[in-house]
Amino acid sequence: MHFAQLPQMEAAAVPADGLLLDVREDDEWTAGHVEGALHIPMGQVVARFDELTAAVGEGRRVHVMCRVGGRSAQVTQYLVAQGLDAVNVDGGMLAWDAAGRAMVSGPDGKAEGAFVL
């Protein structure tokens, strides 16, 4: 797939209060994620679309993230086609970490320490 026309944003540019949708699998989420992000694995996005639209509310942008940007690009393409204001976080969690953005780990987000991204 080619995503040249896909809306993208650098990890460092995502607003601190932005809605972040993490589409990685449960084990990846547990290893390290952004506190406050909405976690819906890629394979569940269609089935849980109502949950996502409820979180989006009126006119809010969705910043979609995975590990490196491939899965999130596909989800972003789907969300844009559904009429949502969605943007792919370029480079995913690896870029987020490289930009020094905060993360937590563990299923409840309370663990600290090394992250395995």
N, C-alpha and C positions, 0 to 999 in steps of 0.2 A: 504494500500500500504506500501511497505517496501522500504526505500531509502538508504540502507546501502552502496551501491556503488556510490551514488550520490556525485558529487564534492561539498564540503561545505567549507565555510570560516567563521571565527569568525567576527562579526561586527567590532571589533577593528582593524582587519587586512585589511579591505577594503581600497585600496589606495585612497587618497584624490582626485586624478584626475580620478578615476575609473568610468566606465559607470555603473550607478545604474538603474535597471529597477524595478519600484514599481508596483506591480500587484494588489494592494488593490483597493477597490471601491472608487468612487468619494468622498463620505462623510468621509471616512478614510483618504484620501489624504488631504482634506481640514483641518482636525483636526490636522495634523502634518506630515511633510514629509522632505526628504533631499533636500536641495536646489540644483537645477541642475539635479535632477533625471528625467528619462523618465517615465512618468506615462501612463501605458496601463493596465487597469483592466484585470484580468485573463481571463474573458469571451470574451475579444476582441483581445487577443494575436494572434490567428490564422488569423483573418481578417486584422489585422494591422501588419502582419509579415514583409511586405516590409518597413514599417516605422522603425521597429526595426533594420532590416539589414542595412538600410541606416545610422542609428545612430552608428551601430557597426563598419562599415567600414572594413578595412583590418586587420584581426587577433586580434581585440580588444576583451577582455574578458567582458562578461556581468555578473554583480553581481545582482542576482534576489532577491527581498525582498518583504515580505508581513508583516502581523502583528506579527506572531510567527514562521513562517517557513513552514507551511503545503501547502498553495497554491503555494508559491514560489518554493517548492520542485517539485511540479507537473509541473510547467512551466519550471523549469530548466531541468527536464527530457525530456520534449518536445523539448526544444532548443538544447540540446545535440544530440538528435535523428535527428535533422535537420542539424547537422554538425557545430553548433556554439560552441565556447568556453564559456560555461556558468557555473556559480557556485552559489549555494544556500547560501544566507547569513543566517547562523545558528542563530535561535532565532528572526529573523526579526527585526521589528521596536522596539520591547521591548528590545532586546539585544543592538540595536543601541543606544537607550536612556540610558540604564544602563551603556554603555561604555563611556557615556559623549560626544557622537558625536553630532555635530550641526544639528538642525532642524529648520524649519520655518513652519508657518501655514497660513491658508486662501487660497482661490483658486488661488491668485496671488503670494502667498509666502511672503507677506509683513507684516502679522500680527505677533505679538510677544506675549509671555505670556504662560499660562499653556497649555499643550498639552494633549489631550484626545486620548490615543493610544488604 
